[in-house]
Amino acid sequence: MKKFSEKLTRWIAYHEILAAIIISILCCSVYTFIFCGGITSLFVVVGGNIFVIYLVCRFVSYRKHILINKAFDKLDRECDPYPLYVEVSDLLKSAVRNKNTTQLFLMYKHNALTHMGDFEQAYATLSEVDVSKMSKKFVASMSILHTYYMFSLCDKMGRDSEADHWYNKLLDDYSAVRDPLTIGRVGRSVENAKLTDMFRRGEYEAVIEMMEDSTTPTKLSEIIRAMRYAKCYVGLGDTENAREQLEFVIENGGKLYYVKQAEEMMETL
């Protein structure tokens, strides 16, 4: 029964207009069968149709968020990015999407692709995002997050000059922010970018010291931090601690690309 409910929810989410029309037709049929015709009936039926379509669209919007949240939970707790990729890819094909949700879904898809290790496709997906089309109250924070993601991807792909450009832009944009809510939304990402830049400059001990004061609220963040520790220890020539961190990644990294990367690093130690 639970699987049927999930399949029905997913079908409605991907075909919301069709679902709204079907439900409206059913409501009209029931009303026509029970009551007599007339001008009053016409107004009731039309008004009822509009109201039902509105309710269905609101319900679908709510269910979409549930599907996405479940997929993100899989990523955070089980280190499995594939459910997020599947859900977002399907939602991007759905009949109705406003400009805001389209941009959000593209960023979510990029997130999944990055953790799958498909950096080229993640970069292409992120390049499609137009932050100006997002909700005005989130434009500032999403613009900074978009810049952070571009920096992170360019760093992973070895595009040093592009990474430098995006990093400088990130710092400039962040320094111009005055809204406390925006600072709260993007602060952790900016700190991660600073850690990455320090690592790029070979400041391994400083990176380790900063990470010791940081928290890891999810299993995913634990894996990312362990991988960063390992790379720092390799840079310092501390193979014993590097091996310990890499073993943790391999044992707990699930379906993340970090597992393959850790295995390759282990072979070189």
N, C-alpha and C positions, 0 to 999 in steps of 0.2 A: 504493500500500500504506500509506503514511504517513497519507494522508487518511482511508482506511478505519479505521485504528487510532484516529485522533483521534475519528472519528464514533462508533466502538464505545465508546470510553472515555467520551465525553459521554453516550451513551445509558445506559450502566451507572450513571454518576454520578447521573442524573436518575431512574432506575428501579431503585434498589439492592435493594429488597425483592423485586421481581419477578425480578431477575437472580439473587439468592440462591436463590429457590425453584426456578428453572429448573435451576441448577447442581446443587442438592440432588437433584432428581428424576433428573437424568442419572446422578449418582453412585449413587443407590439402584438404578436400572435396571441399571447395569453390575454392581453387586455381586450383585443378585438373579440375574442371568443367569449369572454365573460360579460362585457358591457356592450351597450348599443352604440351605433355610430352617431355622427353629428359633429357640429363645429367644436363643441367642448371636447369631444373625444380626440379630434384632430390636434387641438392645442396640447392636450395631455400627452398624446403619443409623441408629438414632436419634442415637447419639453422633456419628456421621459427619455427619449433617445439621446438628446444632448447630455442630460445628466448621467445616463448610464455610460456613455462614451467617456465622459470626464472621469467618472469613478474608475473605469477600467484602465485608463491611461495612468491615473494616480497609483492604482494598485500595481500596475506593471513597473512603473518607475521604482516603487518600493521594493518589489521583488528583484529587480535588476541589481539593486544595491546589496540585497541579501546574497545573491549569487556571487557577486564580486567579493564581498566580505568573506564568504566561505573559501573562495579561492585564495585570497590573501592570507587567510588563517592557515591554509595548507602550506603556503610558502614560508610563513613566519615560524610555524611550529614543527612542520615535517620536512622543511627544506625541499619542497617539490614545486617548481615553478610552472609545470605543465598544465595543471588545472586553470591557472590564471590565464595562460596563453590561449587555451581553448575557449574559455568563457568570453574573454574580451574579443577574440577574433570573430566569434559568432555574433556577439552584440554589435560589432561594427558592420555586420551584414544585415542587421534588423531593419525593418521598414521605416521606423521613425526614430530619428536622433536629432536633438537640437545641437547647435554649434558648440555649446559648452560640454555636453557629454561626449561628443565626438573627440574633442581635444583631450579630455580626461582618459577616454578609452585608449587613445593612441599612446599616451604616457604610460598607462598601465601595461599595454602590450610591449612597449620598449623595456619596461621593468622586467617582465617575464623573459624576454629574449636575452637580456643582459645576463640574468642568472642562469640561463641555459647555455651561455657562452657564444651565442650567435651575435657578435658585436656589429658586424657589417649590416645585418638586417635591423638590429636595434638602432643603429645610427640612422639608417634610412627612414625608419618609423618615426624616430624623434624629430627628424628634419621636416616631417609633414605637419608637425604641431604648430598651430597659429595661436599663440597665447592671447592675442588681442581679441579673439572670439570667445574667450572664456568670461565667466561672470565677473563683473567689475570689482566686486569685493575680494576676489581671489587673484586678480591679474598680477599684482605686485609680487605676491608670494610664489605663484606658479611660474612667473617669468624668471625669478631667481632659481627656483628648482630646475627649470628647463636648462638654464645656463650651467648649473652644477652637473646635471646629467650629461650634458655635452662635454664638459671638461673631463668627467670621469671616463666616458667612453673613449675620447681621444687619447687619454692616458693609457687605457687598457690596449688600444690599438697601436700604440707607439707613435702617434702623430704629435710629436712634441711641440711643434710650432703652433698647431691648432689648440693644443691643450693650454699653452701659455696664454693664447688670446682669450680663451674662455675663462681661465682662472682670473686674469686681470679684470675682465668684465664682471665676473662674479663679485670680486672685492669692491669694485666701484659701485655696482648696483646695491650691494648690501650696505655699504657705508652711507648711502643716500636714504635708506629706510628710516622712518621715524615712528611708524605704527608698531606698538608693542606686540599686537597679535601677529603681525607679519614676521617680526623678529622671532617670536616664539615658534612659528611654523617652520622657519628655514634655518634657525640657529644651528641645529645639529648637522645639517647638510654642509653648512659653511665650515664648521669645525672639521668635518671629515675631509673637506677639500683642502684645508690647511695641513692636515696630517699627510694627505697624499702628496702635496707639494713639498713638504719637509722630507718625505721619503725619497722623492725624486732628486732632491739635493744631497742625499746621503746622510741626513741627520738622524740616523737610526736610533741612537740612544735617547734623543729628545722625543722621538715618536713613541718609543716604549714608555717613557716617563709619563707622557700625556695620556696614553691609553690606560695606564694603571689607575687613573682617576676617573675613567669613563665607566658608564654602566652599559650592560647588554640586556635589554628587556625581552628579547626574543632569541630563539635558537639560531635563526638566520644571522642575527647580529653577532652572536658568539662565534659562528663559523667565519664570518668576515674578519672579526678581530683576531682570531687564531691565525688566519692566513696572513694577516698583516704582521703579526708577531713573528711568524716563521720567516717571512721575507727579511725582516729587520735582523733577526738572528743570523740568517745566512749572510747578510751584508756585513755583520760584525765577526763572521767566522765562527760563531757558536753553533756548531752542528748538532750538539746534543739537545739543546733547547729547541732548535729548529725542528729536529726530528720529532720531538714530543708534540709540538704544535701541529705538525703535518699529520701525525697519526690521529690526533683528535679530529682533524678535518675529514680524513678518510673514513673514520668510523662513524661520524655523526653528520656528514655533509649531505646525505640523501642523494637527490638527483641534481644537485648544484654542479656547475662546471668547475667549482673550486676543488672537487674531489679528484678529477682528472689532472688538474694543475698540480695538486699536492702530490699525487702519485709520480708525476714527471719530475717534480723537484726532489722527491725521495731518492729517485734513481741516480741523481747527480751528487748526492751527499756521500 
